[in-house]
Amino acid sequence: MAETDEGAVATADDALYVLTAVLLTPAQFPSVLGDDYPEACAALGLAPFADGYGLVLGQDGDGARWTVVIDDVSLVAVAIASWDCGMEYELSPEEHTVVAALPGWPLAVAVAAPDVPAPHDPGPELTDLPPLAPPDTTSWGPAQRRLGADEIALQWAIWREQLSDEDFSPPGGRPPTPASEPDSAGEDADHAQGTAGPAEDGVALAVDGVAPAADAPGQTDAKVNRPRAGIRRVLAEARAYVETPPPLGRVRSSFAPGDARTLRADGPGWSMVARTDDIAFVLLDEEPGEVLPVGRGPELPGLLEALDKMAVRPN
């Protein structure tokens, strides 16, 4: 792999016009691809190498989509940081760093290389591998759930300002814990809101079992208790991670303002985003489009602290 006169990257007898790049490491990977780092690697047919990879997405001279996997993670990290700062950076990996050249793109890319045909998958004459394609996010499921959690982490302040302390004190006092739910599952779920989801003009939040106005007439106890039971399950599974470490990347810790950290945890059918000094938001596969806030309560602070200690962090 070498630089060409056009500033692209040459691979074999053709050039790859770089459009973007992403990291695939235990601490930073496209979560749309999986709940953890090994699952994200498996989506690309890669072994979960401990040091991770850099993914370079581009087009060849005929416009075909290619994903070049390299093991020079630092090079890709520098390129991404430079682009994020609005600086130009010519990403030109050395040939010996190339792990694989995979047809297609595993992520949606909104731009295209100039002066080449429109993006398309390489023909069978160029590769025996099936082309990569982004996960389907047109309907609610694991991929969209994880993307939703990404958005909350990115826009924490916007989501957080939709809630006040009063939102965690439901009318009529704290609801009783259902007899069928063991106390060890966590009291923080009792401080959780019933539902939250996107509205036309922002975020619609419902206070602990009180539905938005449009849904209030048909609200039932079953509808109220279902999200709370789901939150209890998430908190219990997150606690289990502290005792038995999950696959690498299931729990990640990243920068947050002040002395806090942003925590991201995922599991079968759920995602959680939290600040170590604040609340948590939970998304569930069985609750399409809903975002469930979890108040601090007596147990959440300790759980978040324990998760942060065992989480993987960016270098």
C-alpha positions in Angstrom: 0.0 0.0 0.0 1.5 3.3 -1.0 0.7 6.9 -1.7 -0.2 7.9 -5.2 0.2 11.2 -7.0 -3.5 11.9 -6.4 -3.1 11.5 -2.7 -5.1 8.3 -2.5 -3.9 4.9 -1.3 -2.7 2.3 -3.7 -3.7 -1.3 -3.2 -2.5 -3.9 -5.6 -2.8 -2.3 -9.1 -5.5 0.1 -8.2 -5.9 3.1 -5.9 -8.2 3.4 -3.0 -9.7 6.9 -2.6 -10.1 7.3 1.2 -13.5 8.6 2.3 -13.3 8.0 6.0 -11.8 5.7 8.7 -12.9 4.3 12.0 -11.3 2.5 14.9 -12.1 -1.1 15.7 -10.6 -1.7 19.2 -11.9 -3.0 22.5 -12.6 0.5 23.8 -13.8 2.1 20.6 -15.7 0.2 17.9 -18.8 0.9 15.8 -21.4 -0.3 18.2 -23.9 -0.8 15.4 -21.9 -3.9 14.6 -22.2 -5.7 17.9 -22.7 -5.6 21.7 -19.0 -6.1 22.2 -15.6 -6.1 20.5 -15.5 -9.8 19.5 -19.0 -9.5 18.0 -18.0 -6.4 16.0 -14.9 -8.2 14.7 -17.0 -11.3 13.8 -19.2 -9.1 11.7 -16.2 -8.4 9.5 -14.7 -11.9 9.7 -11.8 -10.7 11.8 -10.2 -12.3 14.8 -10.5 -10.1 18.0 -6.9 -9.0 18.0 -6.1 -7.4 21.4 -4.6 -4.2 19.9 -7.5 -3.7 17.5 -7.6 -2.5 13.9 -8.1 0.6 11.9 -10.8 0.5 9.1 -10.2 2.6 6.0 -13.3 3.0 3.9 -13.0 4.2 0.3 -13.5 3.6 -3.4 -11.3 2.2 -6.1 -10.8 3.9 -9.5 -14.0 2.2 -10.8 -16.0 3.4 -7.8 -16.2 0.0 -6.0 -16.5 0.1 -2.3 -13.6 -1.4 -0.3 -12.8 -1.6 3.4 -9.1 -1.9 4.1 -8.2 -3.3 7.5 -4.9 -2.3 8.9 -3.1 -3.0 12.2 -1.6 0.5 12.6 -4.3 1.7 15.0 -2.3 4.9 16.0 -2.2 6.1 12.4 -6.0 5.9 12.0 -6.5 7.5 15.4 -4.3 10.5 14.4 -6.2 10.8 11.1 -9.6 10.8 12.8 -8.4 13.3 15.4 -7.1 15.6 12.7 -10.3 15.4 10.7 -12.4 16.1 13.8 -10.4 19.3 14.3 -11.0 20.4 10.7 -7.4 19.7 9.6 -6.3 17.9 6.5 -4.6 14.6 7.0 -3.5 12.2 4.2 -4.1 8.7 5.5 -1.5 6.5 3.7 -0.9 3.2 5.5 2.2 1.2 4.7 1.6 -2.0 2.8 2.9 -4.2 5.6 0.2 -2.9 7.9 -2.6 -4.2 5.7 -4.5 -7.1 7.3 -7.2 -7.5 4.7 -9.0 -5.7 1.9 -12.7 -6.5 2.2 -15.3 -5.7 -0.4 -18.2 -3.3 0.6 -18.6 -1.1 3.6 -19.8 -2.3 7.0 -21.1 1.2 7.8 -23.1 3.8 5.9 -21.0 6.4 4.2 -22.7 9.6 3.0 -20.0 10.8 0.8 -18.3 9.6 -2.4 -15.0 10.1 -4.2 -15.1 12.7 -6.9 -14.5 11.9 -10.5 -15.1 8.2 -10.1 -18.4 6.1 -10.7 -21.0 6.1 -8.0 -20.3 3.7 -5.1 -21.1 0.1 -5.8 -20.0 -3.3 -4.6 -17.1 -5.0 -6.4 -18.0 -7.6 -8.9 -17.4 -11.3 -8.4 -14.4 -11.1 -10.8 -12.6 -9.0 -8.1 -13.3 -11.0 -5.0 -14.8 -14.2 -3.7 -16.0 -12.6 -0.5 -19.5 -11.4 0.0 -19.6 -7.6 0.2 -20.0 -6.0 3.6 -23.1 -4.0 4.1 -24.3 -1.8 7.0 -26.7 -3.5 9.5 -30.4 -2.8 8.8 -31.5 0.1 11.0 -34.9 0.7 9.3 -36.7 -1.1 12.1 -36.2 -1.3 15.8 -33.7 -4.0 16.9 -30.2 -4.5 18.3 -28.5 -2.3 15.7 -30.9 0.6 16.1 -31.0 0.2 19.9 -27.2 0.5 20.0 -27.2 3.6 17.7 -29.8 5.2 20.0 -27.4 4.6 22.9 -24.6 6.2 20.9 -26.7 9.3 20.3 -27.6 9.6 24.0 -23.9 9.4 24.9 -23.0 12.0 22.3 -25.9 14.3 23.3 -26.0 13.7 27.0 -26.8 17.2 28.0 -29.8 17.5 25.7 -31.3 14.3 27.0 -30.5 15.0 30.6 -32.1 18.4 30.6 -35.4 16.8 29.8 -35.5 15.5 33.4 -35.6 17.3 36.7 -35.3 15.9 40.2 -39.0 16.0 40.6 -39.3 13.5 37.7 -37.9 10.8 40.0 -40.5 11.3 42.7 -43.7 9.9 41.2 -47.1 11.3 42.2 -48.5 9.5 45.2 -45.1 8.5 46.5 -42.7 5.7 45.6 -44.4 2.7 44.0 -44.2 -0.5 45.8 -41.8 -3.2 44.7 -43.8 -6.1 43.0 -43.7 -9.2 45.2 -42.5 -11.2 42.3 -39.4 -9.1 41.9 -36.6 -9.8 44.4 -35.1 -6.8 46.2 -31.7 -7.9 45.1 -32.6 -7.0 41.5 -32.1 -3.4 42.5 -34.1 -0.6 44.0 -32.9 1.9 41.3 -35.6 0.6 38.9 -38.2 2.0 41.3 -36.7 5.4 40.6 -36.9 4.9 36.9 -39.3 6.7 34.6 -41.9 4.7 32.7 -41.1 5.6 29.2 -39.3 8.2 27.1 -39.1 8.5 23.4 -38.5 11.0 20.6 -41.3 13.5 19.9 -41.7 15.7 16.9 -40.2 18.7 18.8 -37.7 16.9 21.0 -38.0 14.2 23.7 -41.2 13.1 25.4 -40.7 11.9 28.9 -43.3 10.2 31.1 -43.0 10.3 34.8 -42.9 6.8 36.5 -45.9 5.1 35.1 -47.6 8.3 33.8 -47.8 8.1 30.0 -47.6 11.0 27.6 -51.0 12.7 27.2 -51.7 11.0 23.9 -51.4 7.5 25.5 -52.8 8.2 29.0 -56.4 7.0 28.4 -55.2 3.5 27.5 -52.4 3.2 30.0 -52.5 -0.1 32.0 -50.5 -1.4 35.0 -49.0 -4.0 32.7 -47.6 -1.3 30.4 -46.3 0.6 33.4 -44.6 -2.4 35.1 -43.1 -3.9 31.9 -40.3 -1.2 31.5 -39.5 -1.4 35.3 -39.1 -5.1 35.1 -36.8 -4.7 32.1 -34.7 -2.2 34.0 -34.4 -4.5 36.9 -33.1 -7.2 34.5 -30.5 -4.8 33.0 -29.2 -3.7 36.5 -29.0 -7.4 37.6 -27.0 -8.3 34.4 -24.8 -5.3 34.8 -24.0 -6.3 38.4 -23.1 -9.8 37.1 -20.5 -8.2 34.8 -18.6 -7.0 37.9 -18.4 -10.5 39.3 -17.8 -12.3 36.0 -16.2 -10.1 33.3 -18.2 -10.1 30.0 -16.7 -10.3 26.5 -14.2 -7.4 25.9 -15.9 -4.1 25.1 -19.3 -4.9 26.7 -18.4 -2.2 29.3 -16.6 0.9 28.1 -15.5 4.1 29.9 -14.8 7.4 28.2 -14.2 11.1 29.0 -16.9 13.2 30.6 -16.8 16.8 32.0 -15.3 17.3 35.5 -14.2 14.2 37.3 -17.0 12.0 35.9 -16.8 9.3 33.2 -19.3 8.3 30.6 -20.1 4.6 30.9 -21.5 2.5 28.1 -22.6 -1.1 28.8 -24.4 -3.5 26.5 -25.9 -6.9 26.9 -28.4 -9.3 25.2 -31.3 -7.1 24.2 -30.2 -3.9 26.1 -27.9 -0.9 26.2 -27.1 1.4 29.1 -25.5 4.9 29.0 -24.6 6.6 32.3 -22.5 9.3 33.9 -20.7 8.1 37.0 -21.8 11.2 38.9 -25.4 11.2 37.6 -28.2 8.9 36.3 -28.4 6.2 33.6 -30.5 5.7 30.5 -31.6 2.2 29.4 -32.8 1.0 26.0 -34.4 -2.4 25.5 -35.1 -4.4 22.4 -38.5 -5.2 23.8 -39.4 -1.5 24.2 -39.1 -0.1 20.6 -38.0 3.5 20.5 -38.2 4.0 24.3 -35.5 5.5 26.5 -35.9 4.6 30.2 -34.1 6.9 32.7 -32.9 5.4 35.9 -32.5 7.6 39.0 -29.5 7.5 41.3 -31.3 5.6 44.0 -29.3 3.8 46.7 -27.5 1.3 44.5 -26.8 2.9 41.1 -23.8 5.0 42.3 -22.0 1.9 43.6 -22.8 -0.1 40.5 -21.5 2.6 38.1 -18.3 2.9 40.2 -17.7 -0.8 40.0 -18.4 -0.9 36.3 -16.0 2.0 35.7 -13.2 0.1 37.4 -13.5 -2.9 35.2 -14.4 -1.1 31.9 -12.0 -0.8 29.0 -10.8 2.7 28.2 -9.3 4.4 25.1 -5.5 4.6 25.2 
